[in-house]
Amino acid sequence: MGFARADAPPLQATRWLWAALLLAALSACASWPAPSEPVASQPDDPAAGCRVWFDRLDRVVTQHRVNDAEAHRVAGFPQLRSTRFLASFRDQAEQGGAAFDDWIALLLAQGTEGHGIEIANLSDAGIAGLVAVAEGRNDSSSMEPRMAVAERTRHCAQALTDVDRSNPERRDRLLERAQVPDAYSTLARALGAYAITRLPFSAGVQRWQQDTLEAFAREAQSASVAKSTTRFVPRAPEVVELGDAFARVPRNALGIPQLDERLQQQLLDHHAPVFELPAGAGFDRIGAITLAPGGTPRVDTSQPQVYRRIAFVRHEGRTLVQLVYLAWFPERPRAGFFDLLAGQLDGLVWRVTLDTHGQPLLYDTIHACGCYHLFFPTRTLRARPAPEPGIEWVFMPGEAPAPGAGERMVLRLVSGSHYLTGLSTAREPVGVPYGQQAESALRSLPWPGGEPGARRSLYGSDGIIAGTQRAERYLFWPMGVRDAGAQRQWGHHATAFVGRRHFDDPDLIDRRFERVEPAGVGAPSH
């Protein structure tokens, strides 16, 4: 089978189409059946040939610097990747049966999605080298090279997973290794005398928290005063009630809700927030992320855009659905000569955690650096006391307002820093409409600086967005957070300088909150 040479003109008109089809196809591959024909060049040992294939694929991906860092690679299992959420199910998976099968299928889905992103972002030269290895001959083929590499990867991923599922030794090893390390450097904390330096940092955190409380109080008092503001409102159908659709969602053997695409879109549309900022400044407008020819990210404010995803968290033995929204501003401008926090790009993340009935249970927010983690519980939750004094545990500037039927949550942000200083609700808000797109699109963006049809991720192989580093990193490193202040990818948000906390911790709510039942109401039903 023959494929285009590395120096042959790429299929410019179809490359993006192939990439889009690739990503869509690979996202569902965990449910595809195993191939009916051999997947490796060694028919007597297909697993060995597939391990060679993944070794080659990963080396090429690394050479071309297109590694996707969202999910964690599992050592010895090249086709699988894990997350903090999936790692939390190792005890259930250890019981075997359907629980293990569903768990390994989710690890496979994460791995396939990650490899799909990397294949889409590889140059034509990288693809050509992989095609030569995949086929080992140069006769004609009707399959586009990038799709041929994706197909080989899919077949081999399924073949290796079948071996891992049926081999008790491999199963035990996988259960041991599918953990995700935290985002803190213990070495940096040791070198930075964390036990001592945490004290002034803790005092600084407390000052910021007090400033935030005062800002929320001021906004609450002045909420009725007319201001020159701009509201960015979702370009989505009006808020409609979902009825009992959420209650009918099936769950797999691990208890994870199996949301279909339609319900995902309905939930994300339903809870999409409104962003309210002072009018005028370009750095206070949200927009779509693009890449400049040199690879530098830019925010196109002529196209207001919010990126969104579905996530999950565990609470009281159940898995809850989370709706995550990410808005990008072009920069955080300097507030003065010695401003350590200013820099290119400034992302705001807003998250809605739904209870088992599909109603909001908790709201929280961070900036895309992992900084400024604020919690807004509903009346059914209250914070647990911190296990030790001085750490960043739960900072709640106030209780979340309850949107009525047809209302949206309004996030009031400060100019420049984009700090959240107020929450309110609005029915049928009017403003600048923003589009909504899957956050995964940021992992494979058109790159005009490469060959025709080239693509690159917004994020580096370390999960950091290049060029968004802040000067604060030179002072904050003893807290163990690498590149403090830099904007980063999902799965890489350490959200506390004093203590340890991640935005995607599966036990984030269980550890920090307990349920409050109204008077006369018994234990919650699950």
Secondary structure, DSSP 8 states (H G I E B T S, - for coil): -----TTS---HHHHHHHHHHHHHHHTTGGGS---SS--SS-TT-HHHHHHHHHHHHHHHHHHTT----SSEEETTEEEEEE-HHHHTTHHHHTT-HHHHHHHHHHHHHHHHHHHHHHHHHS-HHHHHHHHHHHHSS-S--SS-HHHHHHHHHHHHHHHHHHHHHH-HHHHHHHHHH-----SB-HHHHHHTTHHHHHHHHHHHHHHHHHHHHHHHHHHHHHTTS---EEEEEE-S------TTTTTT--B-TT--B---HHHHHHHHHHH--EEEEESS-GGG---EEEE-TTS-EEEETTS-EEEEEEEEEEETTEEEEEEEEEEEEEEE--SSTT-SS-EEEEEEEEEEEE-TTSSEEEEEEEETTS---EEEE-TTEEE---SSTTS-----SS------TTEEEEEEE-TTT--EEEEEEEES--SEEEEEEEGGGGGSEE-TTSSTT-EE-SS-TTSB-TT---TTHHHHGGGTBTTTT--B-TT--B--SSS--BTT-TTHHHHHEEE---TT--S---
